[in-house]
């Protein structure tokens, strides 16, 4: 009887350990899927991996940009485009940090800077498409590669300008509402204008 109980206890313990290991692995994979650059810690909330807020969707678009760049065979070492890919990934990481900062703003001042981040996300997606040569129909010879890299450098310069403009113009907070008069307080009346002085006869 004791052997049966011991075997049952071992089965239950193994099931608990297996569940804990599975939960830890799932949490680790969830965090990894939320990283913009694989292996680099992100300040983005873990909820952005599946949320439907504008900030979460923009974050996932940035994750997709880096994933597409890393999956492209022409952007590996020795192809002439690796340096541009790395520079583009750094821009993506910087945009994501800016997105996290914008998401922390009060909702009533978030719309304008969020639109600026969305423009950057669209620009970085275009730069990634340029670097990969998607839809260009240009052969992958040395001259074409150099042209694509130059195009991406120009797009990265444009991105840097957009980010600098956003950093230079922080969102303006609306003025606080005027304090309400105390209950029962009489409204203030402006002082009466001085009486006109009589002219000497």
Protein Blocks (a to p, Z undefined) as FASTA:
>chain_A
ZZmmmmmmmmmmmmmmmmmmmmmmmmmmmmmmmpmbghiacfbdfklmmpcbfklmmmmm
mmmmmmmmmmpmklcghilpmmmmmmmmmmmmmmmmmmmmmmmpcfklmmmmmmmmmmmm
mmmmmmmmmmnopoklpacbfklmmmmmmmmmmmmmmmmmmmmmmmmmccdddddddddd
dehiacdddddddddddddZZ
